[in-house]
Structures are given as C-alpha cells and as structure tokens.
Amino acid sequence: MAITGNKGEWSEIYTLFRLLGDGKVYAGDANLNKMDLYYPIISVIREESKKLEYKPNIEHNVVIINENGEEYMRIPMSKFLNESSLLLNEIKDGGSRAFAIPSAESFMGQIGCSKIKAPSKDKSDIHIVIHDLRTNMTPLLGFSIKSQLGSPSTLLNAGETTNICYHITNKSMSDSELSEINDIEDHLPRMGALIERGYGLEYSNIEHNTFRNNLLFLDTCMPQFIAHCLICDNLPNSTSSIKSAVETVAAQNPFHFTGSNVVAFYEHKMKVLLLDSALGMTPAKEWTGRYDANGGYLVVKKDGDIVCYHFYNRNDVEDYLYNNTRFERASRGRYHFGSLYRAVDGEVYIKLNLQIRFTK
C-alpha cells in the first residue's frame, strides 16, 4: 500500500532530506528570516521499527548507522538535496487531502524509512544532534516541525477544556432578553449586542480544573490575563491578533503594573503561555514545566528554506511565536461556548473558548 500524507506530514520527510543534504540549519529571526548563525548537524536519529542514525560527514556523504552501530550505507549529500527539491515540488502540487508521492517513497525505502512520521510520545517531530558553535555542545534535541507548505497548524488546540467562563455584569438581564441575544446567529454580532446594551464581561473561572492549574503553574495571574485577552478577540472589531489583544490589555493594565514598560509586562505573560504550549503543555494534562520538544522549532518556509528556533535562543523562539500566531474561534455550538446561560445562582454567564493557531 502506498504511503500517503498531507502537506504538513510530507514536510517532515522533506525536512529530513533537506537537513541531511545541507548538513546544517540556519537560525531564524522573529520574521522567519535566516540569520548568520547556523548549527552544523552531527546526526539525525530516527526510530520506526528500528533505530537508524544519519550522519553527514566532511566527505559530503550521509553515513547511515543501524541499531547495532554498524554502517548500513552511505549516500552523497547531493542526493538528499536533489530528492528534497523533487519532494518540495510534489508537496506544493499536492491537494488539500492525503496524497502519495511515489518518488519520495522509493528514496525513503532506500534509506530505511517506512513511515512519513516517526512515532513520538511527545511534541518532537525529529531528533537531531547539533553542534552549537557558541557553547561547543553537541546535545541530542527534539524539534517540532511547522510547515508553511500546508494549512496553518494550531499551537493550542480548542476543546471543552479551554472554555473560560465570564459573569455578565453591569445590570440584571431578563430571560426574554437572554433569549433574544442568544437568537442572534453569528457570534461576534451577539457579543456586540451585549456591549451595545450596556453589559460587561468579568472573568469568573477556567471551566476545566487541569487547564486552570496549568495556567496557574505558569503565572498566578495567567487565568485572568488570558481571560482579558480573549474578550478582546471576541469583540466585533477584533483582528484576532495576539499582539493587538495584548496591547489592548496592556492599555487597560488590569494588574496595575507600575513599571516603566507596561506592554513588556503583558507581552512576557503571553510569551510564557505560547512557549510552554509550543514545547509541551496541553490543556487536559497536568503540566510540570518539562519541555517535550526540548530543541525548539524548525519551520519549513514556502520557498523550501528551513529556519531553526533553538531553545538556547529563547528570546528568538518567543518572538517567533508571538509574531506568528493568532486567536481562532470555533464554530458556534462547538464545545458549548458562545451562548448566554443562567446559572444556579441566578446570574447570567457566557463561556468563551481559547484556541491559538499559527498565522502561516
């Protein structure tokens, strides 16, 4: 049976081919541009039914080592570059659903790969031993791969776990008005009607206990901060921009920060959430602060270039995430969010849902 995958999945094999062909990977800045800094690749380790190690050498070959530590074969790095170029064109021409690429599958077979995606228990898509020229260290690191060749992927997935509850404030609401507002079909006009009628939203709670605890683990102010940002994203004039929401909250300064750079105070909180979500934290699993993708991010750009966001350069990783993510709203009715309801205390509440997606 032919191997099939979507553009994002094929991008993982493309990354393997391209990195072994280049023998190094360049660091990226906040806007996905290559920097002068690069990391030589010592080896790429891939485990499927068996463990294989791919080692570029100074003779411009890739030496493939089997699980017994024996040389399996050696292939010119130029062959990997050529195969990556062919694969890139095939990915670009592929459809929106899963598709086969026979030529890539043939080369995968030659180098011992039988699957597009190597099995992983964490957020790492590829494991690489790199040489950090500044520290002279050669750690084995797990990297998450994000591709611009397919649809933008999510950073923080939505679910009932990411519902945030708000108390409707400023005045009481009758049952008839509650029903009237709920009858407005689209979400943003419904939120607009609340504001136009003089109602306010006040953070009440994170619905899912584990997600609430995870946010508290990051920062004791994090639940309220994210709740403020999410209100910005659910107003009629929202741009869904992470940066715009943070700047709006900073202007409100709900935590009364008195330092010289109020925006940086709130930016830092958002970057902490983005980074931990990128490297391991999920809403439904208790977070202990231990990163899965401990190397950082590899981004496959539209032109096929790959840039690296190494966790050692934490500020670069954070800036990349901050500048390239946005809020996303699920369809009305999903995860039981977006409708007003009267709770047992007689007060009216609404649930909004948190989801964060890459912009490209």
Secondary structure, DSSP 8 states (H G I E B T S, - for coil): ---EE-HHHHHHHHHHHHHHHHSEEEEE-TTS-EEEEEEEEEEEEEESSSEEEEEE-TTSEEEEE-TTS-EEEEEEHHHHHHHHHHHHHHHHH--SS-EE-HHHHHHHHHTT---SS---SSS-SEEEEE-BTTTTB--EEEEEEEESSSS--EEE--SGGGEEEEEEESS---HHHHHHHHT-SSHHHHHHHHHHTT-EEEEEEESSHHHHHHHHHH-TTHHHHHHHHHHHHTSTT---BHHHHHHHHHHH-TT---SS-HHHHHHHHHHHHHHHHHHT--TTS---S--SS-SEEEEE-TTS-EEEEEGGGHHHHHHHHHHSEEE----TTGGG-S-EEE-TTS-EEEEEE--EEE--
